[in-house]
Amino acid sequence: MRPVYLVLGAVLLIAAIIDILWTTLWVDGGSGPLSTRLTSWVWRGLRRFESGQSQLLGLAGPIILTLTLVMWVGFIWAGWTFLFAGGENALIAARSDVPLTWTGRIYFVAYTMFTMGNGDFYPPAGIWQIAASLTTASGMLFVTMGVSYVLSVLGAVAEKRSFASSVSGLGTRSEEIVESSWNGEDFEGFDLPLNSLTSQLDLLANQHKAYPILHYYHSEQSQEASAMAVAVFDEALTLFQFGVTDDTRPYSVLLKNARSANDNYLETLDKAFIDPADDVPPPPDLDRLGDKGIPTVSDEEFADALDDLTERRRKLLGVVKADAWHWPPIDQ
């Protein structure tokens, strides 16, 4: 027996299995410990070399997702290889002229994990036959879970960009969304779009909780950048809730529901290690709304409301900066 190899193999297997189950099945747990560190290292490395080129950051999501899957498969593969290396006579050569080497052990684990049929080695009767069966089971189960996770993330990426496009379609900055929603008397026509955006953002927030890697899927087009869209949408809600007069603003229930969706999204930042910005973003231009004939509150009243939202707005700016974008407007 080689206890060092046995322990090393067991540690690699346990680490991989915990990380896979944590990442794919625990919705509120975010990414596993290994996946989280891998994601952070890759993103920081790309940010260090991107030099303002969003094309490089656009590869961050695919690279992280690919490396995560490769890491899971590699850890399971290496774990079983070390386990079989740790046992005396754990593998037997089918032909006497075939030597048992590290290459042979790696080959055995590979064709056992990926069910390619019998090779030049086989386990003797007993515990090592059970180990070989578990090798096949782990390959089928965890590789399938990894592929399913990849497909789920890609679907969430599409929905994330769909939300950003919906927001930018209404306006490239918060003031523009308010202006386009004004019908000359009130904002009654904005109820349906507001409800739709709220539903999309609520779904997006839950997806970010399940798949924190979504924060690292950077879009090369600002109109498809959800980080900027969330900031624009939240700032528009601030104008609706605190910038315009009581008798003209949309239904308070819809505004409260929309704020709740934004709150859910901001709660996902801790799992993605995104911190609030050190400074506060510039305030929305209330005078621009007044110039369009929209009744607004006084500058002092609006400033007091923004003071109460300082921490929230710093979080929004932190999201934007973490995604390597600027504070809206979107089309800059």
BELVENTA-V168572 format. One record per residue. PHI is phi in whole degrees, -180 to 180 (* if undefined). PSI is psi as a letter, one per 40 degrees, with the letter a starting at -180 (none if undefined). Layout:
PHI;PSI + PHI;PSI
//
This chain:
*;i + -118;g + -61;d + -62;d + -66;d + -63;d + -66;d + -62;d + -63;d + -64;d + -62;d + -63;d + -65;d + -63;d + -62;d + -66;d + -65;d + -61;d + -65;d + -65;d + -65;d + -61;d + -75;d + -92;d + -110;d + -91;g + -62;d + -85;e + -89;e + 71;a + -82;i + -70;i + -58;d + -70;d + -63;d + -63;d + -67;d + -61;d + -60;d + -63;d + -64;d + -65;d + -64;d + -64;d + -64;d + -69;d + -63;d + -71;d + -109;e + -75;d + 50;f + 83;e + -95;h + -70;e + -62;d + -68;d + -67;d + -64;d + -89;e + -59;d + -59;d + -59;d + -65;d + -63;d + -64;d + -66;d + -65;d + -63;d + -64;d + -63;d + -62;d + -61;d + -64;d + -63;d + -66;d + -66;d + -60;d + -66;d + -61;d + -66;d + -61;d + -69;d + -62;d + -69;d + -76;e + -84;e + -99;i + -73;h + 56;f + -68;d + -131;i + -123;h + -74;h + -69;d + -123;i + -66;d + -90;e + -102;h + -76;i + -90;h + -122;i + -61;d + -62;d + -65;d + -65;d + -61;d + -65;d + -61;d + -62;d + -63;d + -74;e + -78;d + -63;d + -100;e + 48;f + -92;e + 100;a + -78;i + -122;a + -89;e + -133;i + -150;i + -84;i + -71;i + -62;i + 117;a + -62;d + -76;d + -67;d + -64;d + -61;d + -64;d + -65;d + -67;d + -61;d + -63;d + -63;d + -65;d + -63;d + -66;d + -72;d + -78;d + -67;d + -64;d + -63;d + -64;d + -66;d + -63;d + -63;d + -59;d + -65;d + -64;d + -64;d + -63;d + -65;d + -67;d + -62;d + -63;d + -70;d + -63;d + -73;d + -65;d + -62;d + -61;d + -66;d + -64;d + -68;d + -65;d + -68;d + -83;d + 171;i + -91;e + -150;i + -61;d + -62;d + -68;d + -64;d + -65;d + -62;d + -69;e + -88;e + -80;h + -101;e + 104;e + -129;d + -159;a + -114;f + -58;d + -72;e + -89;e + -60;d + -67;d + -60;d + -63;d + -65;d + -66;d + -63;d + -62;d + -63;d + -64;d + -70;d + -63;d + -63;d + -61;d + -64;d + -66;d + -68;d + -67;d + -67;d + -76;d + -129;g + -58;e + -61;e + -60;d + -63;d + -103;e + -88;g + -88;h + -94;h + -76;e + -103;h + -62;d + -67;e + -110;e + -87;h + -67;d + -60;d + -72;d + -64;d + -63;d + -64;d + -62;d + -63;d + -68;d + -66;d + -65;d + -63;d + -62;d + -66;d + -64;d + -84;d + -125;e + -97;d + -99;i + -72;i + -59;d + -77;e + -116;e + -69;i + -61;i + -55;h + -63;d + -63;d + -66;d + -65;d + -64;d + -65;d + -66;d + -61;d + -64;d + -64;d + -66;d + -61;d + -61;d + -66;d + -66;d + -69;e + -80;e + -68;d + -62;d + -69;d + -97;e + 57;f + -104;h + -99;i + -60;i + -69;i + -72;d + -108;i + -102;h + -67;i + -63;i + -75;i + -61;i + -87;g + -70;d + -64;d + -63;d + -69;d + -61;d + -66;d + -91;e + 84;e + -89;h + -64;h + -126;i + -80;i + -71;i + -60;d + -67;d + -65;d + -68;d + -64;d + -64;d + -65;d + -66;d + -60;d + -71;e + -104;e + -58;d + -64;d + -63;d + -72;d + -67;d + -64;d + -62;d + -66;d + -62;d + -62;d + -63;d + -68;d + -63;d + -92;e + 63;f + -119;i + -102;i + -65;h + -53;i + -75;i + -68;d + -84;e + -78;none
//
